[in-house]
Amino acid sequence: MKLTSEEKRLFVAELRRLMGLRECNISDVASKTGIHQSQVSRIVAGDFKTFSSSVIKICMEFGMEPKDYCDGNHRDADRRQIANSAIAIWDGTRQDADLVVSLLREIAKLRRQDRKR
């Protein structure tokens, strides 16, 4: 599957985010997937054109769905990325959940006000 530049940008951003969450570097990904380190480096840099077997192996390692980034499906990937980011800032307590939700609602209010202008 060939990706547009925007689809590739979204894919690479999510891959880097997931690597950061797991505290993985290129070497770690290479050893976990069996892909040569230089190839992993190129993929993480966005230097690829299609979802090759190497890219798919990396997707499998990080629980990513390649189809989410193709043919306009990136909206679902964007939603997942937003949800995962909100969960990443939550400390797991009910009180903090209320705080995060409140913060997100305030951001939504600000955005609605900006749209009215």
N, C-alpha and C positions, 0 to 999 in steps of 0.2 A: 504494500500500500504506500503510495506516494503522499506526502504531506505538503500542505501549503506552508509558507513561511510563518504565518500566524499559528497554525496547528503545531508546528515544530516548536515555536517559541513557548507555547503553553505547556507542551509535553516536557521540554527541558526544564522549565521553571518548576513544574511539579516534581520532577525527578530530583532536582537539586534540593527542593524543600524536604522531600522524604529522606534523602541522604543526610541532610542536616538533622532531622528529627532522630534518626537512628545513629547519628554521629559516625557515619560511614565516610570513608574517603575512597578515592578511585581504586586504590590497592585492595581495600576491603571488598568492594563490589567485584573486582576482577577475581579475587580468590573464591568468593561465594558463588559466582556464576560460571567460572571456568573460561571466561573470556579474557583475552590478552589485555594487559593493562593499557596499552596504547590505544586499542580499539575502544575500551571503556572511556578513556579520556576524550577521544573524538566524539563519542556519543554524548557525553556530558557537556561538551562544548557546542553541541548542536551541529556537528559536522557529519551529517548523514542525510540521505534523501528518502529512504523508505524504511518501513518497519522490517528490517532484516531479522534473521534468526537471533543475532546478538542483541538487538534492541528488544525483541520479544522476551528473551531470557532475562534481561534486566527488568522488564515490566513484571514478569512473573515473580522475581525476587522481591519486588516492592509492592506487589498486589495492585498493579496498575492495569487498566484495560486499554489496549491500543486503540480499539474502536471508538473510545471516548474522545479521541483526539483527531478523528478523521470525519470527513463528510459533514462538517457542521455540528458534530456531536459534542463539541467542547463546552457547550452550555452545561451539560451534566457534569463534566469535569470541573468546570468553574464552581458549580454549586458544591461539589464534594470538597474542593480546595477551600472554599469559604468556611464550610462546616468544620473541616479538619483544623483550620486555623483558629476558629473560635474555641474548639475543644482543647487545642494546644495551650491557650492562655488560661484555661480554667484549672483551678487547683484541686478539683474533685469534691469540694464541699458544696453543700446546698447554698450556703451564704454567698460563696463566690459565683455560683451559677446565677443567682439572682443579680449579682453585680454585673456579670458579663452580659446577661440579657438586657439589663437596664442600659448599659453602655451602647449596645447595638441598637436599641430602640431610640436612643438619643441621636445616634448617627443617622438613623432613618428619618427622624424629624427634621434634622438639619438639611438633609438631601431634598426632602419634600419642599422645604422653604426655599431652597435655591432654585428648584424647578418652577416655582410660582413667580419668581422675579423675571 
